Amino acid sequence: MESPNLLVDALDRAAKGMDFADALHLGVAAHCETMLTLDRDFIRTARDESPEVAEP
């Protein structure tokens, strides 16, 4: 595994209800100010996460 911390964070987010793939994408985008998506469920589950997840 290239980044074990990324995996641990994604598993933690998934355990709290976020889709695992979304959790991985959010972790990879950690250096971004905002992550844009059309997935409203992802936006809802990432509400208190960083970076912000929003619609374009």
Buried (B, 14 or more C-beta within 10 A) or exposed (E): EEEEEBBEBBEEBBEEEBBEEBBBBBBEBEEEEEBEBEBEEBBEBBEEBEBEBEEE
